[in-house]
Amino acid sequence: MKKIYLVRHAKSSWKDPLLDDVERPLNNRGKRDAPFMGNILKQLEIIPDKVITSPAKRAKKTAKMICREINYPSAEIRTSRILYEHSIDEVIELLQNTDDDINSIMLVGHNPTLTSLNNYLSDIRIDNIPTCGIVFLEFRTDVWKDVGIETGKLVKFEYPKKYLI
């Protein structure tokens, strides 16, 4: 079985309107939410075999904060431009070219790409992955090449606001 965890970056700051989009940092809420969601993954005993993040500062920081909580080595986090403003076809190609020895992968990126990717791969459509939201997908295959349209099952959908009282 193959598993994909789609993680939208945590809430980012718009404080500096002159800052290049790729350089936007997390705001205070984002800095709070990323470790919180990492802790949820830790409670679920989820440690992916591979983590790939967008090169955007907010996505990289989200990945590092989540990985710290689940004891995934930050030095092993990979970066791919495909997760920043690219089509879902390119992301699917990235997934399908993953080594079959890897059974679970976490992608840390952006909307609308991640929501569209879920809606392409999954049996359940969602309107929006909110900031720091995580979609858990499972695929009944041992081969990444088999991952395609509606081949995945959405097994869990977690996001910070779900836990607000």
One Martini backbone bead per residue (centre of mass of N, CA, C, O) as a GRO file, in nm:
protein
  165
    1MET     BB    1   0.098   0.036   0.021
    2LYS     BB    2   0.020   0.371  -0.048
    3LYS     BB    3   0.115   0.703   0.085
    4ILE     BB    4  -0.039   1.034   0.116
    5TYR     BB    5   0.061   1.364   0.230
    6LEU     BB    6  -0.121   1.659   0.225
    7VAL     BB    7   0.040   1.982   0.276
    8ARG     BB    8  -0.043   2.282   0.376
    9HIS     BB    9   0.071   2.553   0.445
   10ALA     BB   10   0.099   2.771   0.668
   11LYS     BB   11   0.035   3.065   0.779
   12SER     BB   12   0.096   3.372   0.625
   13SER     BB   13   0.261   3.667   0.556
   14TRP     BB   14   0.156   4.022   0.450
   15LYS     BB   15   0.321   4.264   0.569
   16ASP     BB   16   0.513   4.255   0.303
   17PRO     BB   17   0.428   4.365  -0.017
   18LEU     BB   18   0.736   4.344  -0.149
   19LEU     BB   19   0.749   4.055  -0.116
   20ASP     BB   20   0.823   3.778  -0.239
   21ASP     BB   21   0.636   3.502  -0.244
   22VAL     BB   22   0.869   3.290  -0.177
   23GLU     BB   23   0.945   3.477   0.100
   24ARG     BB   24   0.713   3.418   0.270
   25PRO     BB   25   0.628   3.392   0.589
   26LEU     BB   26   0.526   3.308   0.882
   27ASN     BB   27   0.300   3.351   1.106
   28ASN     BB   28   0.193   3.305   1.420
   29ARG     BB   29  -0.017   3.092   1.348
   30GLY     BB   30   0.172   2.915   1.179
   31LYS     BB   31   0.378   2.863   1.418
   32ARG     BB   32   0.151   2.706   1.578
   33ASP     BB   33   0.022   2.495   1.372
   34ALA     BB   34   0.254   2.312   1.276
   35PRO     BB   35   0.320   2.165   1.547
   36PHE     BB   36   0.033   2.071   1.599
   37MET     BB   37   0.016   1.885   1.346
   38GLY     BB   38   0.263   1.718   1.415
   39ASN     BB   39   0.137   1.601   1.675
   40ILE     BB   40  -0.086   1.449   1.536
   41LEU     BB   41   0.100   1.262   1.379
   42LYS     BB   42   0.237   1.144   1.627
   43GLN     BB   43  -0.022   1.019   1.754
   44LEU     BB   44  -0.055   0.845   1.471
   45GLU     BB   45   0.230   0.735   1.389
   46ILE     BB   46   0.353   0.942   1.163
   47ILE     BB   47   0.620   0.853   0.924
   48PRO     BB   48   0.752   0.932   0.655
   49ASP     BB   49   0.979   0.834   0.410
   50LYS     BB   50   0.903   1.112   0.258
   51VAL     BB   51   0.996   1.465   0.205
   52ILE     BB   52   0.832   1.728   0.016
   53THR     BB   53   0.901   2.067  -0.081
   54SER     BB   54   0.861   2.366  -0.135
   55PRO     BB   55   1.064   2.660  -0.183
   56ALA     BB   56   0.897   2.807  -0.002
   57LYS     BB   57   0.935   2.938   0.301
   58ARG     BB   58   0.657   2.846   0.429
   59ALA     BB   59   0.690   2.544   0.351
   60LYS     BB   60   0.964   2.479   0.478
   61LYS     BB   61   0.881   2.553   0.767
   62THR     BB   62   0.650   2.357   0.794
   63ALA     BB   63   0.813   2.101   0.748
   64LYS     BB   64   1.013   2.138   0.984
   65MET     BB   65   0.802   2.153   1.216
   66ILE     BB   66   0.671   1.880   1.168
   67CYS     BB   67   0.931   1.701   1.167
   68ARG     BB   68   1.012   1.759   1.456
   69GLU     BB   69   0.762   1.614   1.588
   70ILE     BB   70   0.825   1.323   1.418
   71ASN     BB   71   1.138   1.269   1.379
   72TYR     BB   72   1.226   1.401   1.111
   73PRO     BB   73   1.490   1.471   0.927
   74SER     BB   74   1.568   1.778   0.798
   75ALA     BB   75   1.800   1.680   0.599
   76GLU     BB   76   1.573   1.494   0.429
   77ILE     BB   77   1.444   1.726   0.307
   78ARG     BB   78   1.291   1.798   0.010
   79THR     BB   79   1.309   1.992  -0.295
   80SER     BB   80   1.040   2.122  -0.521
   81ARG     BB   81   0.922   2.314  -0.782
   82ILE     BB   82   0.663   2.149  -0.845
   83LEU     BB   83   0.524   2.266  -0.563
   84TYR     BB   84   0.547   2.550  -0.734
   85GLU     BB   85   0.344   2.644  -0.968
   86HIS     BB   86   0.222   2.367  -1.073
   87SER     BB   87   0.099   2.101  -1.209
   88ILE     BB   88  -0.054   1.803  -1.144
   89ASP     BB   89   0.096   1.641  -1.358
   90GLU     BB   90   0.380   1.693  -1.232
   91VAL     BB   91   0.317   1.566  -0.957
   92ILE     BB   92   0.241   1.287  -1.059
   93GLU     BB   93   0.513   1.231  -1.188
   94LEU     BB   94   0.670   1.244  -0.927
   95LEU     BB   95   0.522   1.008  -0.794
   96GLN     BB   96   0.564   0.788  -1.028
   97ASN     BB   97   0.897   0.828  -0.981
   98THR     BB   98   0.898   0.681  -0.730
   99ASP     BB   99   1.032   0.472  -0.530
  100ASP     BB  100   0.899   0.160  -0.429
  101ASP     BB  101   1.036   0.158  -0.138
  102ILE     BB  102   0.841   0.382  -0.103
  103ASN     BB  103   0.528   0.421   0.092
  104SER     BB  104   0.565   0.727   0.199
  105ILE     BB  105   0.441   1.069   0.135
  106MET     BB  106   0.524   1.415   0.175
  107LEU     BB  107   0.347   1.710   0.072
  108VAL     BB  108   0.457   2.054   0.061
  109GLY     BB  109   0.225   2.323  -0.020
  110HIS     BB  110  -0.032   2.446  -0.244
  111ASN     BB  111  -0.275   2.643  -0.347
  112PRO     BB  112  -0.464   2.461  -0.572
  113THR     BB  113  -0.299   2.199  -0.611
  114LEU     BB  114  -0.373   2.012  -0.366
  115THR     BB  115  -0.678   2.002  -0.408
  116SER     BB  116  -0.665   1.899  -0.700
  117LEU     BB  117  -0.509   1.643  -0.636
  118ASN     BB  118  -0.717   1.513  -0.459
  119ASN     BB  119  -0.954   1.526  -0.676
  120TYR     BB  120  -0.797   1.329  -0.868
  121LEU     BB  121  -0.707   1.081  -0.668
  122SER     BB  122  -0.978   1.071  -0.518
  123ASP     BB  123  -1.298   0.964  -0.386
  124ILE     BB  124  -1.291   1.257  -0.248
  125ARG     BB  125  -1.414   1.569  -0.242
  126ILE     BB  126  -1.278   1.901  -0.200
  127ASP     BB  127  -1.274   2.249  -0.165
  128ASN     BB  128  -1.046   2.282   0.080
  129ILE     BB  129  -0.723   2.335   0.192
  130PRO     BB  130  -0.620   2.450   0.461
  131THR     BB  131  -0.412   2.581   0.653
  132CYS     BB  132  -0.235   2.304   0.764
  133GLY     BB  133  -0.356   2.090   0.608
  134ILE     BB  134  -0.438   1.726   0.604
  135VAL     BB  135  -0.418   1.469   0.365
  136PHE     BB  136  -0.517   1.123   0.361
  137LEU     BB  137  -0.377   0.878   0.142
  138GLU     BB  138  -0.473   0.568  -0.021
  139PHE     BB  139  -0.313   0.286  -0.201
  140ARG     BB  140  -0.377  -0.022  -0.378
  141THR     BB  141  -0.038  -0.042  -0.394
  142ASP     BB  142   0.326  -0.102  -0.485
  143VAL     BB  143   0.300   0.119  -0.725
  144TRP     BB  144   0.338   0.444  -0.832
  145LYS     BB  145   0.229   0.419  -1.131
  146ASP     BB  146  -0.079   0.360  -1.020
  147VAL     BB  147  -0.108   0.653  -0.962
  148GLY     BB  148  -0.435   0.808  -1.008
  149ILE     BB  149  -0.734   0.842  -1.106
  150GLU     BB  150  -0.924   0.751  -0.842
  151THR     BB  151  -0.710   0.552  -0.658
  152GLY     BB  152  -0.783   0.693  -0.396
  153LYS     BB  153  -0.818   0.713  -0.035
  154LEU     BB  154  -0.983   0.901   0.192
  155VAL     BB  155  -0.902   0.877   0.550
  156LYS     BB  156  -0.808   1.183   0.617
  157PHE     BB  157  -0.891   1.521   0.766
  158GLU     BB  158  -0.677   1.775   0.877
  159TYR     BB  159  -0.716   2.075   1.091
  160PRO     BB  160  -0.690   2.326   1.314
  161LYS     BB  161  -0.999   2.426   1.335
  162LYS     BB  162  -1.109   2.146   1.436
  163TYR     BB  163  -0.979   2.218   1.746
  164LEU     BB  164  -1.165   2.436   1.807
  165ILE     BB  165  -1.383   2.572   2.073
   0.00000   0.00000   0.00000
